[in-house]
């Protein structure tokens, strides 16, 4: 199946290179050069994934990502500037699923896009079904989660992280191990995990400041505390 990728990038050279590599991977690519148009096209065409540069005219990538997340869980891969750690963290806080740092390898971007799309299509580990923890229900096959009967708007990575933790209750995982299991990265920025845990807590905890499901094991990592253990 051909995936439709919207690329929001105002540098025509970068946009052309990205387009070539994504098309080689079999994707249908649309390029826009400003944030306002990007937001409009997301609403009008419902792409399968958005590649979003931060430095866009009109609306910057952060604002576009924030507005996308208000209405849609469409996967977003952000392009961030080299060395701008705050850009990466803010992008993840706003709901980006992944990021690639400029200057980047087009092959790396294509691989990241492929990985996010594969997970969005439901490529979870064997053993599907439905995970339950009190009023939190995660349907692995449908890639849907509800809390007290209300649907949760989770990004691809948020869903995968929640599903992984729920499938391994009371096991402590270092951030590096979560990066390997959920993101499929052997190397990467560990703050990616920290930010996603914070975003998940905001969605599944009654009080994110005093979590009862996703617990921090100080100096080690995180574990999921199921209802039976509470």
C-alpha positions, 0 to 999 in steps of 0.5 A, a space after each residue: 500500500 502506498 503511504 501519503 507523506 506531507 513534507 513541510 519544508 521551505 528549503 527547496 533543495 532539502 525538499 527535493 532531496 527528501 522527496 526523491 528518497 521518500 518516493 524511492 521508498 514507494 511513498 506518495 509525496 506532497 511538498 508545502 513551503 509554509 506552516 499555514 498551508 501545511 496545516 490546511 493540507 493535513 486537514 484536507 488530505 489526511 496524510 499518513 505521515 507529516 515531515 515537519 521542519 521547525 523553521 517554516 514561514 507563516 506558522 513555525 513547525 512547533 505551532 503546526 505540530 501543536 495544532 495538528 495534535 489538537 485534532 489528529 494522531 497522524 504521525 509527525 517526524 520533525 526536522 530540528 537544527 543541529 545542537 538545539 536540544 531544546 528544539 528536540 524536547 519541545 517538538 516531542 512535548 508537542 506530540 512529534 513521534 520522531 525527529 531528525 537533526 539537520 544536517 541529516 542523511 536522507 537515508 536516515 530520514 527515510 528509515 525513520 519514516 518507514 519505522 514510524 509508518 510501520 508502527 502506525 500500521 500496527 506492527 506490534 510484537 506478537 500476542 495481540 489482544 486487549 490490555 486492561 488496567 481498571 478503566 484503562 483499555 488498550 486494543 492492540 489490534 485496533 491501536 485504540 486506547 480508552 480511559 473510563 470509556 473515553 478515547 485517548 488521542 495517542 501518538 504512534 510512539 505514545 501508544 507503543 510505549 503504553 502497550 509495551 509497559 502494560 504488557 510487562 507490568 512491574 518490570 523496571 526498564 532503563 530508558 535505553 532499553 525502552 528506546 531499543 524496544 519501543 523506538 527500535 534505536 540502538 543509540 539515541 537521545 534518552 530524553 525522548 523516552 522521558 518526554 514521552 513518559 511525561 506526555 503519557 502520564 498527562 493522559 492516563 494518570 488522575 494526577 500526573 504529578 503523583 502517578 499510580 500507573 507509570 512509576 519512576 524507579 529513581 536511578 534506574 528507569 520506569 515500571 508499569 504498576 497494574 491495578 492488582 499491584 496497587 
